[in-house]
Amino acid sequence: MIPFRVDFVAGEPAYEQVVYAAKKAILAEKIRPGQAFPSVRALARELKLHANTAQKVIAHLTSEGLLEVRPGVGTIVVKLLPVSRGERGRLLKRDIEQLTVEAMQLGMSVEELQGAIADRWRVLSKRKVQAGT
């Protein structure tokens, strides 16, 4: 099972979309340091990618220092340094754009959108505290 979700969008390279989704999952610690990352075969099979594309994804994430290939063990997620503000912004750019477009289509003002986000943030933060995480 792949520990992240990819909603493929036509017109964008599959490789870039998988790298984006995997990076987001790693940086959000949905895949924790020391955990195994899916193999080339697993990525290719479950995401319906060509094996070369899956290999390219793993090579890219390894070159960025997010994964480490250990002979006899497999590919694992490495312990990360704190993520910079710019990197966080880049990772959320696609989601922010989609949310903004949908809000504009609904006729929301930027203030309404900000209020809705703030409300949701408070609800989720409260749940996180109650869950003890």
SVG drawing of the C-alpha trace seen along z (x, -y; Angstrom):
<svg xmlns="http://www.w3.org/2000/svg" viewBox="-21 -40 45 48">
<polyline fill="none" stroke="black" stroke-width="0.4" points="0.0,0.0 1.2,-3.5 1.2,-5.8 0.2,-8.9 -2.4,-9.8 -1.9,-11.1 -4.8,-12.7 -3.4,-12.7 -4.1,-15.8 -4.0,-15.6 -1.3,-17.7 1.2,-17.5 3.9,-14.9 3.0,-11.9 6.6,-11.9 6.2,-15.4 2.8,-14.7 4.1,-11.6 7.2,-13.5 5.0,-16.3 2.6,-13.9 5.4,-11.9 7.3,-15.0 4.2,-16.3 3.6,-13.0 7.2,-12.8 7.4,-16.5 4.0,-16.1 5.5,-12.9 2.7,-10.7 5.7,-8.5 8.0,-8.8 11.8,-8.8 13.1,-5.2 10.0,-3.9 10.2,-2.0 9.3,-3.9 7.5,-1.9 9.7,0.0 9.9,-0.8 7.6,2.2 5.1,1.2 4.9,-2.4 4.6,-1.3 2.0,1.3 -0.2,-0.7 0.0,-4.0 -0.1,-2.4 3.3,-4.0 6.0,-2.7 8.8,-1.2 11.2,-3.8 8.9,-6.6 8.8,-5.0 12.6,-4.7 12.9,-8.3 10.6,-9.4 12.8,-7.5 16.0,-8.8 14.7,-12.4 13.6,-12.0 16.9,-10.4 18.9,-13.2 16.9,-15.7 17.9,-13.9 14.4,-12.7 15.1,-9.0 18.1,-6.8 18.7,-3.4 20.1,-0.8 21.4,2.4 19.6,5.4 17.0,3.2 15.4,1.1 14.6,-2.6 13.8,-4.4 12.7,-7.9 15.5,-9.9 15.3,-12.2 14.5,-15.7 15.7,-19.1 12.9,-21.7 11.2,-22.7 11.7,-26.3 8.8,-28.7 9.5,-28.8 9.4,-25.0 6.1,-24.9 4.6,-27.5 5.7,-25.5 4.2,-22.3 0.9,-24.0 0.8,-26.1 -1.4,-23.6 -3.8,-23.2 -4.0,-26.9 -4.7,-27.6 -7.5,-25.1 -9.1,-26.4 -8.8,-30.0 -10.4,-29.2 -13.2,-27.3 -13.8,-30.2 -13.9,-32.7 -16.4,-30.5 -18.6,-30.6 -18.3,-34.4 -16.4,-34.4 -14.3,-37.4 -10.7,-36.9 -11.9,-37.8 -14.6,-35.1 -12.0,-32.6 -9.6,-33.6 -12.3,-33.3 -13.3,-29.9 -9.7,-28.7 -9.2,-30.2 -12.4,-28.5 -11.3,-25.1 -7.8,-25.6 -9.3,-26.1 -11.4,-22.9 -8.5,-20.8 -6.1,-22.2 -8.6,-21.4 -8.9,-17.8 -5.2,-17.4 -4.8,-18.6 -7.6,-16.2 -6.0,-13.3 -2.8,-14.1 -0.6,-14.7"/>
</svg>
